[in-house]
């Protein structure tokens, strides 16, 4: 959102600065947030968009450059006056780690300051056990961080964690023996991982983190959209006017709980239609190994009619969920992503469009249904962004999402 400044220019209200003393940290966040959003900006552009004086903007830019958080590009000469010098984020200026703890797999990624994944480690399992996650993080952290030179190791800002809330409550659904996942109930993820890594740890719901990654790093461009991430169980989020909606207790956008009408009557939650867990049950009923799809992307190619049936089932649930979300929020787009190969995602999106076209949409404007642009790494990428937003940026579109009591 932009508002008119005192000099007649438009000021970006998300990054409004202050010329008062004592607000250097706030102003630096404002400047870094703008550069992240636009890719590169010259000092004059920064002053105009923040409402800061040219002198204040210059002081901030010199400080950020001295800290190696930004890099200057080659001067660009305009028609009149001095050439402008665009500044961009330094990819090596800060690094962060993102941990996705899922019901079938975990992933740890190392991300640079412009959102690129530098390296990653992944482990699959039948179900997550506390001790297995401890072991995975210990091994993966050693691999990712100790491979850096000393200077870059010192720039690892923190660890973001994306995981389902109340992970212990999903034991029956994922086939875990009774009691095996009870350890998660009393496991203090933040405290344990801070002790293991020596880093500050920031926690978010996994679906909210994925939605934030699409919102911040995605290329779709919509500022109002509903987001579905189809993992072991479906989840998602809502973005309105560019902001991720978290809700009073951090549970807004719990799309997996939406009621979907069954063709044979009655209803069930979206997770019973658009979840990889549903595909696992289909594979098992045909005598196959449902865990194969978590170990090898290529295994999806061999599923044949089972995959066809699952796509149709998932698309049916997603189409009705999109209709409900759109009726409430008047959205521009519905974005679908998931933990499976891109060709499967494209088929799922097209099938969802086909079914949605056949639903009664009276009273609603058209909505775009499109594939997410971040992909399978969305949850880990969203997690890795948390330390950056906690320390350097002020963009409200990230999930500072420790659940309220």
C-alpha positions as CSV (number, residue, x, y, z in Angstrom):
1,X,0.0,0.0,0.0
2,X,1.3,3.4,-0.9
3,X,0.4,6.8,0.6
4,X,1.3,10.3,-0.4
5,X,4.4,11.8,1.3
6,X,5.1,15.4,2.3
7,X,7.1,15.9,-0.9
8,X,4.4,14.7,-3.1
9,X,5.9,11.3,-3.8
10,X,4.2,8.0,-2.9
11,X,5.5,6.4,0.3
12,X,5.3,2.7,0.8
13,X,3.4,2.3,4.0
14,X,4.8,-1.1,4.7
15,X,8.3,0.4,4.9
16,X,7.6,3.9,6.2
17,X,10.7,5.2,8.0
18,X,11.3,7.9,10.6
19,X,13.8,10.7,10.5
20,X,13.9,10.8,14.4
21,X,17.0,9.7,16.2
22,X,17.0,6.4,18.0
23,X,15.2,4.5,15.3
24,X,18.2,3.2,13.3
25,X,17.2,-0.4,13.7
26,X,13.6,0.3,12.4
27,X,14.9,2.3,9.5
28,X,17.4,-0.4,8.5
29,X,14.7,-3.0,8.5
30,X,12.6,-0.7,6.3
31,X,15.4,-0.3,3.8
32,X,16.3,-3.9,3.7
33,X,12.7,-4.9,3.3
34,X,12.3,-2.6,0.3
35,X,15.4,-3.8,-1.4
36,X,14.3,-7.4,-0.9
37,X,10.9,-6.7,-2.4
38,X,12.1,-4.7,-5.4
39,X,15.4,-6.5,-6.0
40,X,17.5,-3.4,-6.2
41,X,17.0,0.3,-5.4
42,X,19.1,3.5,-5.5
43,X,19.3,5.9,-2.5
44,X,16.9,8.3,-4.0
45,X,14.3,5.6,-4.6
46,X,14.7,4.4,-1.0
47,X,14.3,7.9,0.4
48,X,11.2,8.4,-1.8
49,X,9.5,5.1,-0.8
50,X,10.3,5.4,2.9
51,X,9.8,9.1,3.4
52,X,13.2,9.4,4.9
53,X,15.5,12.4,4.1
54,X,18.2,11.8,1.6
55,X,20.8,12.3,4.3
56,X,19.2,9.6,6.5
57,X,18.9,7.2,3.6
58,X,22.6,7.8,2.8
59,X,23.7,7.1,6.4
60,X,21.6,3.9,6.5
61,X,23.0,2.6,3.1
62,X,26.6,3.2,4.2
63,X,26.0,1.3,7.4
64,X,24.4,-1.6,5.6
65,X,27.2,-1.7,3.1
66,X,29.8,-1.7,5.8
67,X,28.0,-4.6,7.4
68,X,28.1,-6.4,4.0
69,X,24.3,-6.8,4.0
70,X,24.0,-4.9,0.7
71,X,26.1,-4.6,-2.4
72,X,26.3,-1.6,-4.7
73,X,25.8,-2.2,-8.5
74,X,27.5,-0.2,-11.3
75,X,26.4,3.5,-11.5
76,X,23.6,4.1,-13.9
77,X,23.4,7.5,-15.6
78,X,20.1,9.1,-16.3
79,X,19.2,12.0,-18.5
80,X,20.3,14.7,-16.0
81,X,22.2,14.9,-12.7
82,X,24.6,12.4,-11.1
83,X,24.3,8.7,-11.9
84,X,22.3,6.6,-9.5
85,X,23.9,3.6,-7.7
86,X,21.5,0.8,-7.2
87,X,22.0,-1.4,-4.1
88,X,20.9,-5.0,-3.8
89,X,21.0,-7.6,-1.0
90,X,24.3,-9.4,-0.6
91,X,23.5,-13.2,-0.9
92,X,26.4,-13.9,1.6
93,X,25.3,-11.1,3.9
94,X,23.3,-13.5,6.1
95,X,22.5,-17.2,6.1
96,X,19.8,-19.1,7.8
97,X,18.7,-22.7,8.4
98,X,15.2,-24.0,7.9
99,X,14.0,-27.3,9.3
100,X,10.8,-28.9,8.1
101,X,9.5,-31.7,10.4
102,X,6.9,-33.7,8.5
103,X,4.8,-36.8,9.2
104,X,6.8,-38.8,6.6
105,X,10.1,-36.9,6.2
106,X,12.3,-34.1,7.5
107,X,14.5,-31.6,5.7
108,X,17.1,-29.1,6.8
109,X,18.1,-26.4,4.3
110,X,20.7,-23.7,4.3
111,X,19.4,-20.5,2.7
112,X,21.2,-17.3,1.7
113,X,19.9,-13.7,2.1
114,X,18.1,-13.6,-1.2
115,X,16.2,-16.8,-0.6
116,X,18.3,-19.3,-2.5
117,X,18.8,-22.8,-1.0
118,X,22.6,-23.4,-0.9
119,X,22.4,-26.9,0.4
120,X,20.0,-29.4,2.0
121,X,19.7,-32.7,3.8
122,X,16.6,-34.9,3.9
123,X,15.5,-38.0,5.8
124,X,12.4,-40.1,5.3
125,X,10.7,-42.4,7.9
126,X,7.5,-44.2,8.6
127,X,6.6,-41.7,11.3
128,X,8.6,-39.0,13.2
129,X,10.1,-40.0,16.5
130,X,11.7,-37.4,18.8
131,X,15.0,-39.2,19.0
132,X,15.2,-39.7,15.2
133,X,14.7,-35.9,14.7
134,X,17.4,-35.1,17.2
135,X,19.8,-37.4,15.4
136,X,18.8,-36.0,11.9
137,X,19.3,-32.4,13.0
138,X,22.6,-33.2,14.6
139,X,24.0,-34.9,11.5
140,X,22.5,-32.5,9.0
141,X,23.6,-29.4,10.9
142,X,27.1,-30.7,11.0
143,X,27.1,-31.3,7.3
144,X,25.6,-28.0,6.3
145,X,27.3,-25.6,8.6
146,X,30.7,-27.1,9.0
147,X,31.1,-27.1,5.2
148,X,31.1,-23.3,5.3
149,X,34.2,-21.1,5.7
150,X,34.6,-19.4,9.1
151,X,33.3,-16.0,7.8
152,X,30.0,-17.6,6.5
153,X,29.6,-19.7,9.6
154,X,29.5,-16.5,11.6
155,X,26.7,-15.2,9.3
156,X,24.3,-18.0,10.1
157,X,21.6,-16.0,11.7
158,X,19.3,-18.6,13.2
159,X,17.1,-21.7,12.7
160,X,13.5,-21.6,11.6
161,X,11.3,-24.7,12.2
162,X,8.1,-25.6,10.3
163,X,6.1,-28.5,11.8
164,X,2.4,-29.4,12.3
165,X,0.9,-28.3,15.6
166,X,0.2,-31.1,18.0
167,X,2.2,-33.6,16.0
168,X,1.6,-36.3,18.6
169,X,-2.2,-36.3,17.8
170,X,-1.6,-37.7,14.3
171,X,-0.2,-41.0,15.4
172,X,-3.3,-43.1,14.4
173,X,-3.7,-41.4,11.0
174,X,-0.2,-42.1,10.0
175,X,0.0,-45.7,11.3
176,X,2.3,-45.1,14.3
177,X,2.0,-47.6,17.2
178,X,0.2,-46.3,20.2
179,X,2.5,-44.2,22.4
180,X,5.4,-44.0,20.0
181,X,4.8,-40.3,19.2
182,X,3.7,-39.3,22.7
183,X,7.2,-37.9,23.3
184,X,6.3,-34.9,21.1
185,X,3.7,-33.8,23.7
186,X,6.4,-32.7,26.2
187,X,9.2,-32.0,23.7
188,X,10.2,-28.3,23.8
189,X,11.3,-27.9,20.2
190,X,12.7,-24.4,20.6
191,X,14.7,-25.0,23.7
192,X,16.1,-28.4,22.5
193,X,17.2,-27.1,19.1
194,X,18.7,-24.0,20.6
195,X,20.8,-26.1,22.9
196,X,21.8,-28.4,20.0
197,X,22.8,-25.7,17.5
198,X,23.6,-22.6,19.6
199,X,21.3,-20.6,17.3
200,X,18.1,-18.7,18.0
201,X,15.1,-20.9,17.0
202,X,11.8,-19.6,15.5
203,X,8.8,-21.9,15.2
204,X,5.9,-21.8,12.8
205,X,3.1,-24.1,11.6
206,X,4.3,-26.0,8.5
207,X,1.4,-25.0,6.3
208,X,1.6,-21.4,7.4
209,X,5.4,-21.4,6.6
210,X,4.7,-22.9,3.1
211,X,2.1,-20.2,2.5
212,X,4.5,-17.5,3.6
213,X,7.2,-18.8,1.3
214,X,4.8,-18.6,-1.7
215,X,3.8,-15.1,-0.6
216,X,7.3,-13.8,-0.1
217,X,9.4,-15.8,-2.6
218,X,6.8,-16.9,-5.2
219,X,6.2,-15.4,-8.6
220,X,2.4,-15.5,-8.8
221,X,1.9,-11.9,-8.0
222,X,-1.5,-12.0,-6.4
223,X,-1.9,-10.1,-3.1
224,X,-5.1,-11.9,-2.2
225,X,-5.1,-15.7,-2.4
226,X,-5.9,-19.0,-0.7
227,X,-3.0,-21.4,-0.6
228,X,-3.2,-25.2,-0.4
229,X,-0.2,-27.4,0.4
230,X,-0.9,-31.0,-0.2
231,X,1.5,-33.0,2.0
232,X,1.0,-36.1,4.0
233,X,-2.2,-34.1,5.1
234,X,-3.5,-31.0,3.4
235,X,-3.1,-27.6,4.9
236,X,-2.7,-24.1,3.8
237,X,-3.2,-20.4,4.5
238,X,-4.9,-17.2,3.5
239,X,-3.2,-14.0,2.2
240,X,-5.1,-10.8,2.1
241,X,-3.6,-7.5,0.8
242,X,-0.2,-9.1,0.9
243,X,-0.4,-10.2,4.5
244,X,-0.5,-13.8,5.8
245,X,-3.5,-14.1,8.0
246,X,-2.6,-16.1,11.2
247,X,-5.6,-15.6,13.3
248,X,-6.1,-15.2,17.0
249,X,-4.3,-18.4,17.9
250,X,-2.2,-18.9,14.8
251,X,-4.7,-21.3,13.3
252,X,-6.2,-19.3,10.5
253,X,-6.2,-21.0,7.2
254,X,-6.7,-24.5,8.7
255,X,-7.9,-25.6,5.3
256,X,-7.5,-29.3,5.9
257,X,-10.5,-29.1,8.3
258,X,-12.9,-27.6,5.7
259,X,-16.0,-29.8,5.2
260,X,-16.3,-31.3,1.7
261,X,-19.5,-33.0,0.5
262,X,-19.2,-36.7,-0.3
263,X,-20.7,-37.8,-3.6
264,X,-22.5,-40.6,-1.7
265,X,-23.9,-38.2,0.9
266,X,-22.6,-36.6,4.1
267,X,-19.3,-34.8,4.3
268,X,-15.7,-35.2,5.4
269,X,-12.8,-32.9,5.9
270,X,-10.5,-31.9,3.0
271,X,-7.7,-34.0,4.5
272,X,-9.8,-37.1,3.5
273,X,-9.7,-36.0,-0.1
274,X,-6.5,-34.0,-0.9
275,X,-3.7,-35.6,1.2
276,X,-0.9,-37.9,0.2
277,X,-2.1,-40.0,3.1
278,X,-5.2,-40.9,1.0
279,X,-2.8,-42.0,-1.9
280,X,-0.9,-44.2,0.6
281,X,-4.1,-46.0,1.6
282,X,-4.9,-46.5,-2.1
283,X,-1.4,-48.0,-2.8
284,X,-1.7,-50.2,0.3
285,X,-5.1,-51.5,-0.8
286,X,-3.5,-52.7,-4.0
287,X,-0.7,-54.5,-2.2
288,X,2.0,-51.9,-2.8
289,X,4.4,-50.2,-0.5
290,X,3.0,-46.7,0.3
291,X,6.3,-45.4,1.6
292,X,7.9,-45.8,-1.8
293,X,6.6,-42.4,-2.9
294,X,8.5,-40.7,-0.1
295,X,11.8,-42.2,-1.1
296,X,11.8,-41.7,-4.8
297,X,10.1,-39.1,-7.0
298,X,10.3,-41.5,-10.0
299,X,8.0,-44.0,-8.1
300,X,5.1,-41.7,-8.8
301,X,5.4,-42.5,-12.5
302,X,4.6,-46.1,-12.0
303,X,1.4,-45.6,-10.0
304,X,-0.8,-45.5,-13.1
305,X,-4.5,-45.8,-12.4
306,X,-4.0,-45.4,-8.7
307,X,-2.5,-41.9,-9.3
308,X,-5.3,-41.1,-11.7
309,X,-7.9,-41.9,-9.1
310,X,-6.1,-40.0,-6.4
311,X,-5.7,-36.9,-8.6
312,X,-9.4,-36.9,-9.3
313,X,-10.3,-37.4,-5.6
314,X,-7.9,-34.6,-4.5
315,X,-9.1,-32.2,-7.2
316,X,-12.7,-32.8,-6.2
317,X,-12.0,-31.8,-2.6
318,X,-9.8,-28.8,-3.6
319,X,-12.4,-27.5,-6.0
320,X,-15.1,-27.4,-3.2
321,X,-12.6,-25.9,-0.7
322,X,-11.6,-23.1,-3.2
323,X,-15.3,-22.3,-3.7
324,X,-15.9,-22.0,0.1
325,X,-12.8,-19.9,0.6
326,X,-13.6,-17.6,-2.3
327,X,-17.1,-17.1,-1.1
328,X,-15.8,-15.8,2.2
329,X,-12.8,-13.8,1.1
330,X,-13.4,-12.6,-2.5
331,X,-9.9,-13.8,-3.6
332,X,-7.9,-13.2,-6.8
333,X,-6.3,-16.6,-6.9
334,X,-6.2,-20.1,-5.5
335,X,-2.6,-21.5,-5.3
336,X,-2.0,-25.3,-5.1
337,X,1.4,-26.8,-4.2
338,X,2.5,-30.0,-2.7
339,X,5.1,-32.5,-1.7
340,X,5.3,-34.4,-5.0
341,X,6.8,-34.0,-8.5
342,X,5.9,-31.0,-10.6
343,X,4.2,-33.0,-13.4
344,X,1.8,-34.5,-10.8
345,X,1.1,-31.0,-9.5
346,X,0.3,-29.7,-12.9
347,X,-2.2,-32.6,-13.5
348,X,-3.8,-31.9,-10.1
349,X,-4.2,-28.2,-10.8
350,X,-5.7,-28.8,-14.2
351,X,-8.1,-31.4,-12.8
352,X,-9.1,-29.0,-10.0
353,X,-9.9,-26.3,-12.6
354,X,-12.1,-28.7,-14.6
355,X,-14.1,-29.7,-11.5
356,X,-14.4,-26.1,-10.3
357,X,-15.8,-25.0,-13.6
358,X,-18.7,-27.4,-13.0
359,X,-19.6,-26.1,-9.6
360,X,-22.4,-23.5,-8.9
361,X,-20.5,-20.2,-8.7
362,X,-23.5,-17.9,-8.8
363,X,-22.7,-14.6,-7.0
364,X,-19.0,-15.0,-7.2
365,X,-16.4,-13.4,-9.4
366,X,-14.0,-15.7,-11.4
367,X,-10.9,-16.9,-9.5
368,X,-7.6,-18.0,-11.0
369,X,-6.5,-21.5,-10.0
370,X,-2.7,-22.0,-10.4
371,X,0.2,-24.0,-9.4
372,X,2.5,-22.8,-6.6
373,X,5.9,-21.5,-7.8
374,X,8.0,-22.5,-4.8
375,X,7.4,-26.3,-4.9
376,X,8.3,-29.1,-2.6
377,X,10.7,-27.0,-0.5
378,X,8.0,-24.5,0.4
379,X,7.8,-25.5,4.1
380,X,11.6,-25.6,4.6
381,X,12.0,-22.3,2.7
382,X,9.3,-20.6,4.8
383,X,11.0,-21.9,7.9
384,X,14.4,-20.6,6.8
385,X,12.9,-17.1,6.2
386,X,11.9,-16.8,9.9
387,X,15.3,-15.8,11.3
388,X,15.7,-13.1,8.6
389,X,12.3,-11.5,9.4
390,X,13.1,-11.7,13.1
391,X,16.4,-9.9,12.8
392,X,16.7,-7.9,9.5
393,X,13.3,-7.4,7.9
394,X,10.0,-5.8,8.8
395,X,7.8,-7.4,6.2
396,X,4.6,-8.5,7.9
397,X,4.1,-11.3,5.3
398,X,6.1,-13.9,7.3
399,X,4.7,-16.3,9.9
400,X,5.9,-15.2,13.3
401,X,3.7,-18.1,14.4
402,X,4.5,-19.5,17.8
403,X,1.0,-20.6,18.8
404,X,-0.7,-18.6,21.5
405,X,-2.0,-20.4,24.6
